[in-house]
């Protein structure tokens, strides 16, 4: 008699618990499904249809993909943009993350002004890309900008170029602006990783008379590998989604002469229309989005796998 | 002796490098702020000089001719409401995942984490169609839903980590005392993860506040524009008046910079939270 009561109570409790869990999980799951998973899945579906403005026409299989990849009028633009994204990734890895690594190694030695430098280096990171893009667009103005004024005052008038107007200098200028904006982020991520390395590792090496350079290369670098993995993957994702800086500084068309065109800009032009791309094309736009997603996803997984394999355990 | 001098030189080099890096960051910001007090004639004639006077004429132009206060209010509304919904729903999900064992719990946590890998801006076309159908285009509510959804995975990720680390004794003794699950969660566990909620909140609030991609696509009427987006139309309007433009940039940067300077430790911990295990 008592056991059945006990069983019933137990079952009721289990039922209540299930209800409680459902109540906890349903609202966040619903938001995520409606505003992330559903649109992502729809993008795949959209890419398989022909579109006329906002109206969906017939199912055309992979024709949109074939069109953007193999139509010679379109794929030169696509490959140009893709190649520019590759340049962005490589340059940011070297300049932005390279500077960050040096600064992190220096800050790890706990110099005077440690807190001050942390705050200063992180200051641009919190600012909107819109603010930073416009600020540097003003600085880089060929006639009135501070950069060229400074060059003139320094007697380097020949160097005072229209930086954003020349195909050779526009992208490098933007990459420097991007590095200025973001270098504080990898710096502090690297720094946190270095701080987690047990002090005695480094102290012991120092007592043995190892140089700072050798300590950095043979002890700190291998042990901060997890942070490097994360920064490489984040830089990759950021580089192939790069949109705000080129959009704000030189507009949707990637001018001059496509030198700052990016996949993100091309996607926007294809999806929502522009002077060069004509009206909006949801089919091709979605196909491009799906290709970008697959590329970013696959590369991130491979990079994470490869980079994680070189991480060593600290124990 | 030789070695000591060498170390001194290295330290010296280190300080030069650090100081010049700080100057490279601070000088452009300083010039932006100073130029905001100048007239066009001053900016073109004596670009590096200090302003003749710290008058607020440029700011008055912005205040009187643009809707900057409206943009700022919109940004505050969108960021604040998004973060509140985000923290409430994110805590709910993280709590269910981390404090209970149930069938399918791994699937559920994978479901939330999968969102970390999906760059939502690539789904902007279907999102646009969907929001149009829901009447959420040109509506702050649309932005709020997008930001909440976009930020949920990282919030769940950060909070799950903290919640898993809490010992179960507190919970168990409360349960023996007959406290309901809701009470255990709200009165015992949630207060313990407040620091983690601050971190997750900052981690997502800053990108939401700064975002201009989603407003660019979803917001059309001036009354609904956010600060970052409002800045773009402002730049089109005053493209020849550099002093006003610099003042506008300074004004747009001000709110977050003030909060950052006073809360820098929290901000740095918060914004690097996703990248530091």
Interface residues (C-beta under 8 A of the other chain):
Chain A: X16 X17 X18 X20 X21 X24 X25 X27 X28 X29 X31 X32 X34 X35 X36 X37 X38 X39 X40 X42 X43 X45 X46 X54 X99 X102 X103 X106 X107 X109 X111 X112 X113 X116 X117 X118 X119 X120 X121 X122 X123 X124 X125 X126 X127 X128 X129 X130 X131 X134 X135 X136 X138 X139 X144 X146 X149 X150 X153 X180 X184 X185 X188 X189 X192 X193 X212 X226 X227 X230 X231 X234 X237 X241 X243 X244 X248 X264 X267 X271 X272 X282 X285 X286 X289 X290 X292 X293 X296 X297 X300
Chain B: X10 X11 X14 X15 X17 X18 X21 X22 X24 X25 X26 X28 X29 X31 X32 X43 X44 X47 X48 X85 X89 X90 X92 X93 X95 X96 X100 X102 X108 X111 X112 X115 X117 X118 X119 X120 X121 X122 X123 X124 X125 X126 X127 X129 X130 X132 X145 X146 X148 X149 X150 X152 X153 X156 X181 X182 X206 X209 X210 X211 X212 X213 X217 X227 X228 X229 X231 X232 X235 X242 X245 X246 X249 X252 X253 X256 X257 X260 X261 X264 X267 X268 X271 X272 X275 X276 X277
